[in-house]
Amino acid sequence: MQNHAHVQRQALRDNVHDPVCAGEACAGRVFGGINEYGHSNELQIGPDGDFQSIINVVLHVGYADMEAHMRLFIAIKLSDQIKEALIDAQNEMRNKGVCGTFCADYNLHITLAFIGEYPDYPYVFETLSDIAFTPFTICLDGCGSFGDLWWAGIKPCPALNAVARRVRRSLAEANIPFDRKQFDPHITLVRRAESETPVQIKNVAMTVDHISLMRSDRGKGGMIYTELGQV
C-alpha cells in the first residue's frame, strides 16, 4: 500500500489524476496560512476528499511551492491573549528606548524543531501526523536574552518538552535533517537589540492542542511565516 504522503504528492503533481485515492490521503488536511499581506489563505480538504477541493488546493498552493525547497520549521502558534501580552512587552521596550528588529505579532511562536531548507514538505507533514499528545497548558514566564536577542520565557512544562522530543524523534526516524541543539522554549521578541532593558511580562496561559508545520520566507518587510499544516 502506498504511503499517504506519496499519494498526496503524486495526486497534486499529476493534476489530481486519481481523485479518490488523493481524497483519502488529503481528507482533513489544512493547507495555506497567512500570506505576505496578512490575509488568511487556509484551505481544508473536506471529509470526503472531494475532487474539486483537491483541485482548489493545487491552484491555491501552486506547483512551484510544491516542488521548490522550502525553509521549514515546526512550531506552536500562540493564542491572541498571549500575543497581546507580548505586544505589551514589546511596546514597553520601545518606550524604554530599546531599538532593534521587533518580531511582528503574527510571527510570534515557539519553535519545536528547525528543519531549514527541505524539498518535500508533504513528507514532513506526514511524519508529523503520527505524533499524538494530550492537550496541555503553557504559561509565559519573564524575559531574557541570548546576546542581542530578547525573548519571552515559558514556565517549565514537562508536557511541552515531551512533545518537542516526540517531534524530533519522528524527524530523526524519518531521516529529515533538523537543528539538534537542545530545546530551550522561548518566544523571540526583538533581534539585534541595541540596549539591555528587561520588562515585565504578564503570566498569561494558553492550551496547546495542535502543532504546526511552518514555512519561512524573506519578504519586503521582513520574514513571513506561513502555516502549511497542523496536526
C-alpha positions in Angstrom: 0.0 0.0 0.0 1.4 3.4 -1.0 2.5 5.9 1.7 -0.1 8.6 2.2 2.4 11.3 1.8 3.5 9.8 -1.6 -0.2 9.6 -2.7 -0.8 13.1 -1.7 2.3 14.5 -3.5 1.6 12.4 -6.6 -2.0 13.4 -6.8 -1.1 17.1 -6.6 1.7 16.9 -9.1 -0.3 14.8 -11.6 -3.2 17.2 -11.7 -5.2 15.0 -9.4 -5.1 12.1 -11.7 -6.8 9.8 -9.1 -9.2 12.0 -7.1 -10.5 9.1 -5.0 -7.0 8.0 -3.8 -6.0 11.6 -3.4 -9.1 12.3 -1.4 -8.2 9.6 1.1 -4.7 11.0 1.5 -5.8 14.6 1.8 -9.0 14.5 3.8 -9.0 16.8 6.7 -5.6 18.3 5.8 -5.1 22.1 6.1 -3.0 23.9 3.5 -2.1 27.6 3.3 -1.8 30.0 6.1 -1.2 33.8 6.4 0.1 35.4 3.2 2.5 38.3 3.0 -0.4 40.7 3.2 -1.6 39.4 6.5 -4.7 37.7 5.0 -5.7 34.1 5.8 -5.4 31.7 2.8 -6.1 28.4 4.5 -7.9 25.6 2.7 -9.1 22.4 4.3 -9.9 19.2 2.3 -13.4 18.1 3.1 -14.1 14.8 4.9 -14.8 13.1 1.6 -11.7 14.5 -0.1 -13.8 15.7 -3.0 -12.3 16.2 -6.4 -12.9 20.0 -6.6 -11.4 20.8 -3.2 -8.2 19.0 -4.2 -8.0 20.9 -7.4 -8.5 24.1 -5.4 -5.5 23.2 -3.3 -3.4 22.7 -6.4 -4.5 26.0 -7.8 -4.1 27.8 -4.5 -0.8 26.4 -3.3 0.7 26.2 -6.8 3.1 23.7 -8.4 6.1 25.9 -7.8 5.5 25.8 -4.0 5.1 22.0 -4.1 8.4 21.5 -5.9 10.7 24.1 -4.5 12.9 23.8 -1.5 11.3 25.5 1.5 12.7 26.8 4.7 10.7 24.8 7.3 10.2 24.6 11.0 7.8 23.1 13.4 6.1 25.4 15.9 3.4 26.2 18.4 1.3 29.1 17.3 0.2 31.4 20.1 -3.3 32.5 21.3 -4.4 36.1 20.9 -4.2 36.6 24.7 -0.6 35.6 24.8 0.2 37.7 21.7 -1.4 40.7 23.4 0.8 40.3 26.5 3.9 40.0 24.3 2.9 43.1 22.2 2.6 45.0 25.5 6.1 43.9 26.5 7.4 45.0 23.1 5.8 48.4 23.4 7.3 48.8 26.9 10.7 48.0 25.4 10.2 50.7 22.8 9.1 53.2 25.4 12.3 52.5 27.3 14.4 53.2 24.2 15.1 49.7 23.0 15.9 49.7 19.3 16.1 46.6 17.1 14.1 44.4 14.8 10.9 43.6 16.7 9.1 40.4 15.8 5.7 41.1 14.2 2.7 39.9 16.2 1.6 37.5 13.5 5.1 35.8 13.5 5.3 35.2 17.3 5.6 31.4 18.0 7.5 28.7 19.9 9.9 26.7 17.7 9.9 23.0 18.5 12.3 22.0 15.7 14.0 23.9 12.9 14.5 22.0 9.7 15.8 24.6 7.3 15.8 24.1 3.5 14.0 20.9 2.6 12.3 19.9 -0.7 9.4 17.7 0.4 7.1 19.3 2.9 4.3 16.8 2.4 6.7 14.1 3.7 7.5 16.2 6.7 3.8 16.8 7.4 3.0 13.1 7.0 5.8 12.3 9.5 4.2 14.8 12.0 0.7 13.3 11.6 1.8 10.3 13.6 2.5 12.4 16.7 -0.3 12.3 19.2 -0.5 14.1 22.5 -3.0 15.2 25.1 -3.7 19.0 25.1 -1.6 20.8 27.8 -1.2 24.3 29.1 1.8 26.7 28.7 2.3 30.0 30.5 4.5 33.0 29.9 7.3 33.5 32.4 9.5 36.6 32.3 12.1 37.5 29.7 15.7 37.1 29.0 18.3 37.4 26.2 20.7 35.5 24.0 23.2 38.2 23.3 21.3 40.9 21.4 18.2 38.8 21.0 15.5 39.3 23.6 12.8 36.6 24.3 9.9 35.8 26.5 10.2 32.7 28.6 7.9 29.8 29.2 7.3 28.3 32.7 8.8 24.8 33.0 6.4 22.4 31.3 7.1 18.6 31.1 4.4 18.1 28.5 5.9 20.8 26.2 9.3 19.2 26.5 7.8 15.7 25.8 6.1 17.0 22.6 9.4 18.5 21.4 11.2 15.2 22.0 8.5 13.3 20.0 8.7 15.8 17.1 12.5 15.5 17.0 12.5 11.7 17.3 9.9 11.4 14.5 12.1 13.6 12.3 15.2 11.7 13.0 13.5 8.3 12.3 12.3 9.7 9.0 15.8 10.9 8.1 14.6 14.5 8.0 17.5 16.8 9.0 16.9 19.4 11.7 18.9 21.6 14.1 19.7 19.3 17.0 20.7 21.9 19.6 19.0 21.5 22.9 15.3 22.5 23.0 15.0 25.8 25.0 11.4 27.0 24.8 11.2 30.8 24.2 9.4 33.3 22.1 11.6 35.8 20.2 10.6 39.4 20.8 13.3 41.5 19.3 16.6 40.8 17.4 19.7 43.0 17.2 18.5 44.9 20.3 20.8 47.9 21.0 20.2 48.0 24.7 19.5 45.7 27.6 16.2 46.6 29.2 14.2 43.8 30.8 10.5 44.3 31.0 7.6 42.8 32.9 5.5 40.2 31.0 2.1 39.1 32.2 1.8 35.4 33.2 -0.8 34.6 30.5 -1.5 30.9 29.8 -3.0 29.0 26.8 -3.9 25.5 25.9 -1.8 23.7 23.2 -4.0 21.3 21.2 -2.0 21.2 17.9 1.4 21.8 16.4 2.1 23.5 13.1 4.4 22.9 10.1 5.6 26.4 9.1 7.4 27.9 6.1 9.7 30.8 6.4 10.3 33.3 3.5 12.0 36.6 3.3 9.6 39.4 2.3 10.0 43.1 1.6 9.1 44.0 5.2 11.0 41.1 6.9 10.3 37.4 7.4 7.0 35.9 6.5 5.9 32.7 8.3 3.2 30.7 6.7 1.4 27.7 8.2 1.5 24.8 5.8 -0.5 22.4 8.0 -1.3 21.4 11.6 -1.6 18.2 13.5 
